[in-house]
Amino acid sequence: MTRARLVDDPAVKDCTISEISRFNEDLCRIKGWVYNKRSSGKIVFVIVRDGTGLIQAVASREDVGDEGVKLLDRLPQESSIVVVGKVREDKRAPGGYEIHLLDFRVVDEADPDYPITLKEHGVDFLLDHRHLWIRTPRQRAILTVRARFMAACREFLDKQGFIEVSAPILTPSVCEGTTTLFETRYFEDKAYLSQSGQLYMEAAAMALGRVYCFGPTFRAEKSKTRRHLAEFWMVEPEAAYMEFEDLLKFEEAMVSYVVARVLETCEKELREIGRDPEVLAKIVPPFPRMTYDEAVKALQEKGYEIAWGDDFGAPHESEISLMWDKPVFVTHYPKAIKAFYMQPDPSRDDVVLGADLLAPEGYGEITGGGQRIHDFDLLMDRIREHKLPVEDYQWYLDLRKYGSVPHSGFGMGIERAVAWICGLEHVRETAPFPRMLTRMRP
């Protein structure tokens, strides 16, 4: 039987590398790319990747002929290839299985000057070639964790009766502060890239009860820290009749569920990244809590120069999050440093019913939220205090005129949460194509 006939034989089963254990001792077809290879003269060992993993294909002259061995031996990295062979378990092989090659076809022979070789490269070089960097096993694993994380968020919220509602990316007004807006032209007018879908979720919650949006948000912060991106994804649940205490319980339930699902579906990827799954197995309710007052006092005792009323920066959040091996809620922030829509504490007007959830190990804030103002007059006062144009928020005020109820919600940044789960130093690896202060290519 010739190579052309076997590689195209419809009787041969197609499979992915991730499901190879189901095909032990069977003949199967894998469609992928050459990741690496080595030769011993008569035998060529080709590491094939297909986006789901790596497998070693063993090609001998006896099975693929002299010309076949020569062709495989000269194929450059990232050449696309279809291989057919018998799957065999081998504990020494990458992934525990290898395929004994009986046939193959080169779909496209790559240029020999592939820039990301199997050696160390600088971060700037890798980011310049991000379109190719994502092909490496580590980056594939991180992006797989990201995808499973996002799927688990949707799964949890859908099970809790939340309805996904798409929020607009182009908005006419501010949500999170005027200093971090990306302005753009909108026909004969101007608009801003969305900082958050929250205000729209509040409207949707009054129609559907429990809602969430999932999408990109934009912050024009001139920050170069390891936690910041100019474009990032958020999941933002919002619920009518949910008050502050119920919100905190809901958040810890969601975070715990999502972490457990990632552990269940991505243990192999986490180990490939170098993350110990046992660290994440501790993420179960209840989560510790401390008030802003308590947090300031703790920071002062550790030598930080911070006064009541100051907002927390990354070093402060990291210090607090190092106190526990679980995420910790910091609650009741000063009203003056929180958004205009935050509900003041009924027993103490200078703080709000808001909370940030800080991930352990120094990763800092992964969620931010709280109870929203549901009183029309109070919200109007806060809009004026923040010197926001009332006409831009007339529709938002309408929500307090027609059947207003207590309601709460939060936003969770996907990149920061995934960086924590994967144990990464920088959020840039969690975004397929990160946008930062000095980078918007590729």
C-alpha positions in Angstrom: 0.0 0.0 0.0 1.5 3.4 -1.0 1.9 6.4 1.1 -0.7 8.4 -0.8 -3.3 5.7 -0.4 -2.8 5.2 3.3 -2.7 8.8 4.4 -5.9 9.5 2.4 -7.7 6.2 3.4 -11.1 7.1 4.8 -11.0 4.0 6.9 -8.2 5.4 9.0 -9.5 7.2 12.0 -8.7 10.9 12.6 -7.7 11.8 16.2 -6.2 14.6 18.2 -3.2 14.2 20.4 -5.2 15.0 23.5 -7.4 11.9 22.9 -4.6 9.6 21.8 -5.0 7.2 24.8 -8.3 6.1 23.3 -6.5 4.8 20.2 -3.8 2.6 21.8 -2.7 -0.1 19.4 -5.0 1.4 16.7 -4.1 3.0 13.4 -4.9 6.7 13.4 -4.3 10.0 11.5 -3.1 13.2 13.1 -3.0 16.5 11.3 -0.5 19.0 12.7 2.9 20.6 12.5 6.5 19.6 13.1 7.6 21.0 16.5 11.0 19.3 16.7 12.9 16.3 15.4 16.1 14.2 15.7 17.6 11.5 13.6 19.7 8.4 14.3 20.3 7.8 10.6 17.9 5.0 9.9 15.1 6.3 12.2 13.7 9.9 12.5 11.9 10.9 15.6 9.5 13.8 14.8 7.7 15.7 17.6 4.3 16.6 16.1 2.0 19.2 17.6 -1.7 19.7 16.7 -2.9 22.4 19.1 -4.0 19.9 21.7 -0.6 18.5 22.7 2.6 16.9 21.5 3.4 13.4 20.3 6.5 11.6 19.1 6.2 10.0 15.6 8.8 7.3 15.0 9.6 6.8 11.3 11.9 4.0 10.0 13.2 3.3 6.5 11.4 0.0 6.7 8.0 1.7 7.1 8.3 5.0 5.1 11.3 4.2 2.8 14.6 5.9 2.3 13.0 9.0 0.6 10.5 9.3 3.4 13.2 9.3 6.1 15.2 11.8 4.1 12.2 14.1 3.6 11.3 14.0 7.3 14.9 14.6 8.3 15.1 17.8 6.4 11.7 19.3 7.2 12.0 22.7 9.0 10.2 23.4 12.2 6.5 24.3 11.8 6.1 22.5 8.5 2.5 21.3 8.4 2.1 17.5 8.1 -0.4 14.7 8.2 0.8 11.5 9.8 -0.7 8.0 9.9 0.6 5.3 12.2 0.0 2.8 15.0 -0.4 4.3 18.5 1.6 2.6 21.2 1.9 3.4 24.9 5.4 4.4 25.9 6.0 6.0 29.3 9.3 7.5 28.1 7.6 9.4 25.3 6.1 12.9 25.7 2.6 12.4 26.9 3.1 8.7 27.4 2.3 7.6 23.9 4.0 7.6 20.5 2.9 6.8 17.0 4.9 4.4 14.8 4.7 6.1 11.4 3.5 4.2 8.4 2.6 7.1 6.1 2.7 10.9 6.0 2.1 13.8 3.7 3.8 17.2 3.9 1.0 19.8 3.5 3.4 22.8 3.5 7.1 22.9 4.0 7.9 25.9 6.2 10.7 28.4 5.5 13.8 27.3 7.3 14.3 30.6 9.2 11.4 30.1 11.7 12.2 32.9 14.3 11.1 31.2 17.5 13.6 28.3 17.8 13.9 26.0 20.7 16.1 28.3 22.8 15.7 31.3 25.1 14.4 34.5 23.6 13.8 37.9 25.2 10.3 39.0 26.1 10.2 41.9 23.7 11.3 39.6 20.8 8.6 37.1 21.8 5.9 39.7 22.0 6.9 41.0 18.6 6.3 37.5 17.4 3.3 36.8 19.5 1.4 35.4 16.5 4.1 32.6 16.5 4.9 32.5 20.2 1.4 31.2 21.0 2.3 27.9 19.1 4.7 26.9 21.9 3.5 24.3 24.4 3.6 26.7 27.4 1.5 29.4 25.6 -0.9 26.8 24.3 -1.4 25.5 27.9 -2.0 29.0 29.2 -4.5 29.9 26.5 -6.3 26.5 27.1 -6.6 27.4 30.8 -8.0 30.8 29.8 -10.6 29.2 27.6 -11.6 26.6 30.3 -11.8 29.4 32.9 -14.1 31.5 30.7 -16.3 28.4 30.0 -16.5 27.7 33.7 -17.7 31.2 34.4 -20.5 30.9 31.9 -21.3 27.4 33.2 -21.7 28.6 36.8 -23.7 31.7 35.9 -26.0 29.8 33.6 -26.6 27.2 36.3 -27.5 30.0 38.7 -30.2 31.3 36.3 -28.2 34.3 34.9 -28.9 35.4 31.3 -26.0 36.6 29.2 -26.6 40.0 27.8 -24.2 41.7 25.4 -23.1 45.2 26.4 -22.0 47.8 23.8 -18.3 48.5 23.4 -18.9 52.1 22.2 -20.5 54.2 24.9 -21.4 57.9 25.2 -20.3 58.4 28.9 -18.0 57.4 31.7 -18.4 54.4 33.9 -15.1 54.1 35.9 -13.5 57.5 35.8 -12.7 60.2 33.2 -8.9 59.8 33.4 -8.9 56.3 31.8 -11.0 56.8 28.7 -10.2 55.9 25.1 -12.0 58.5 23.0 -13.0 57.8 19.4 -15.0 59.4 16.6 -18.6 58.2 16.2 -19.8 59.7 12.9 -20.3 63.4 13.7 -20.0 62.9 17.4 -17.5 61.3 19.8 -17.7 58.1 21.8 -15.6 56.1 24.3 -14.4 52.5 24.3 -16.2 50.8 27.2 -14.6 50.7 30.6 -17.2 48.3 31.8 -20.6 46.9 30.9 -21.9 47.3 34.4 -24.4 50.2 33.8 -26.0 48.4 31.0 -26.2 45.2 33.1 -28.1 47.2 35.7 -30.7 48.0 33.1 -30.8 44.4 31.9 -31.2 43.1 35.5 -34.3 45.2 35.9 -35.7 43.4 32.9 -34.4 39.9 33.4 -33.5 39.6 37.1 -30.1 38.0 36.9 -27.7 38.9 34.0 -24.1 39.0 33.0 -22.0 40.3 30.2 -18.7 38.9 28.9 -16.5 40.9 26.7 -13.5 43.3 26.2 -13.1 46.5 28.2 -10.6 49.3 27.9 -8.7 51.4 30.3 -6.3 54.1 29.2 -4.1 53.8 32.2 -0.5 54.8 31.6 0.7 51.9 33.6 3.5 49.4 32.9 2.9 47.1 35.9 2.7 43.3 35.5 -1.1 43.6 36.3 -2.2 46.0 33.7 -3.4 45.8 30.1 -5.1 48.5 28.0 -7.6 46.0 26.7 -8.8 43.1 28.9 -11.8 40.9 29.3 -14.3 40.9 32.1 -17.3 38.9 33.2 -19.8 41.1 35.0 -22.8 39.6 36.8 -25.5 41.8 38.1 -28.6 40.8 40.0 -31.8 42.5 41.1 -32.8 42.1 44.8 -29.2 41.0 45.7 -27.8 42.9 48.6 -24.2 43.2 49.8 -23.9 40.1 52.0 -25.5 37.9 49.4 -23.1 39.3 46.8 -20.0 38.3 48.8 -21.3 34.8 49.2 -22.1 34.6 45.5 -18.6 35.8 44.5 -16.8 33.2 46.7 -19.1 30.5 45.4 -18.4 31.5 41.8 -14.6 31.8 42.2 -14.4 28.5 44.0 -16.4 26.7 41.4 -14.4 28.1 38.5 -11.1 27.2 40.1 -12.3 23.7 40.8 -13.5 23.3 37.2 -10.1 24.5 35.9 -8.4 21.9 38.1 -10.7 19.2 36.8 -10.2 20.0 33.2 -6.7 21.4 33.0 -4.5 19.6 35.5 -2.1 18.5 32.7 -1.8 22.1 31.4 -1.3 23.5 34.9 1.6 21.1 35.5 3.0 21.9 32.1 3.1 25.6 33.1 4.7 24.7 36.4 1.7 25.4 38.6 1.2 23.0 41.6 -2.5 22.0 41.5 -2.5 21.4 45.3 -2.2 25.2 45.8 -5.4 25.8 44.0 -7.2 22.9 45.7 -7.3 25.1 48.9 -9.6 27.6 47.2 -12.9 26.7 48.9 -15.4 28.9 50.8 -15.5 30.7 53.1 -13.0 33.3 52.1 -11.5 35.6 54.8 -12.7 39.2 55.1 -11.3 42.4 56.4 -12.6 46.0 56.3 -10.7 48.8 54.6 -10.1 50.2 58.2 -8.5 46.9 59.2 -6.4 46.7 56.0 -5.0 50.2 56.5 -4.1 49.4 60.1 -2.4 46.1 59.1 -0.4 47.9 56.3 0.7 50.6 58.7 1.9 47.9 61.2 4.0 46.4 58.4 5.7 49.8 57.7 3.6 51.2 54.8 3.1 54.9 54.7 -0.7 54.9 54.0 -3.4 57.0 55.6 -7.1 56.4 55.9 -8.7 57.6 52.7 -5.8 56.6 50.4 -6.5 54.1 47.7 -4.6 50.9 47.6 -1.9 50.4 45.0 -0.4 47.1 43.8 2.1 46.8 46.6 -0.6 47.3 49.2 -2.9 44.7 47.6 -0.1 42.2 47.3 0.9 42.6 50.9 -2.7 42.0 52.1 -3.1 39.0 49.8 0.0 37.4 51.2 -1.7 37.1 54.6 -3.8 34.1 53.5 -3.7 31.1 51.2 -7.2 31.9 49.9 -8.6 35.0 48.3 -9.5 37.7 50.8 -12.3 40.3 50.6 -11.5 43.9 51.5 -14.8 45.6 52.2 -16.2 49.0 53.1 -13.9 51.4 51.2 -14.2 55.1 51.7 -16.9 56.6 49.6 -14.5 59.3 48.2 -12.3 56.7 46.4 -15.1 54.6 44.9 -17.3 55.0 41.9 -20.4 57.3 42.0 -22.9 54.5 41.9 -21.7 52.7 45.1 -24.3 52.4 47.9 -23.2 54.0 51.1 -23.3 51.9 54.2 -26.5 52.8 56.0 -24.7 52.7 59.4 -21.8 54.8 58.2 -22.1 57.3 55.4 -18.3 57.7 54.7 -17.9 54.1 53.4 -19.6 52.1 50.8 -21.0 48.6 50.5 -18.3 47.6 48.2 -15.6 44.9 48.1 -12.5 43.9 46.2 -11.4 40.3 46.2 -7.7 39.9 46.3 -6.1 36.7 45.1 -3.4 35.1 47.3 0.3 34.8 46.7 0.6 38.6 46.0 -1.6 38.6 42.9 -4.0 41.3 44.3 -7.4 42.3 43.0 -9.3 39.9 40.7 -12.8 41.2 41.3 -14.4 44.5 42.3 -18.0 45.2 43.0 -20.7 46.0 45.5 -24.2 47.1 46.1 -25.5 49.9 43.8 -27.3 53.0 44.8 -31.0 52.4 44.2 -32.4 55.7 45.4 -33.0 58.4 42.7 -32.1 61.5 44.8 -28.9 59.9 46.2 -27.7 58.8 42.8 -28.4 62.3 41.4 -26.4 63.9 44.2 -23.5 61.5 43.5 -23.5 62.3 39.8 -23.3 66.0 40.6 -20.6 65.4 43.2 -18.5 63.7 40.6 -19.2 66.6 38.1 -20.7 64.2 35.5 -23.1 65.5 32.9 -26.6 64.6 34.1 -28.0 64.4 30.6 -25.6 61.5 29.8 -27.0 59.5 32.7 -30.7 60.3 32.3 -31.3 56.8 31.1 -29.4 55.4 34.1 -31.5 57.6 36.4 -34.6 56.2 34.8 -33.8 52.8 36.4 -34.3 54.5 39.8 -37.6 56.1 38.7 -39.4 53.1 37.4 -39.4 50.2 39.9 -36.1 50.6 41.6 -34.9 47.8 43.8 -31.7 47.0 45.7 -29.2 45.3 43.4 -25.6 44.3 43.3 -22.9 43.1 41.0 -19.2 42.7 40.3 -16.6 42.5 37.6 -13.9 39.9 37.3 -10.9 40.5 35.1 -10.1 37.3 33.2 -6.5 38.0 32.6 -5.6 38.7 36.2 -7.6 35.7 37.4 -5.9 33.4 34.9 -2.5 34.8 35.8 -3.1 33.9 39.4 -4.5 30.4 38.6 -1.5 29.7 36.3 1.0 31.3 38.7 2.3 33.7 36.1 4.5 36.7 36.7 2.8 39.0 34.1 -0.8 39.2 32.7 0.5 39.6 29.2 0.9 35.8 28.7 -2.8 35.3 29.5 -4.0 37.5 26.6 -3.8 36.0 23.1 -2.6 39.3 21.7 -2.0 41.7 24.6 -2.5 45.5 24.3 -0.2 47.5 26.7 1.0 51.0 27.1 3.7 50.6 24.5 2.4 47.8 22.4 -0.5 47.2 20.1 1.1 44.9 17.5 0.7 42.2 16.2 
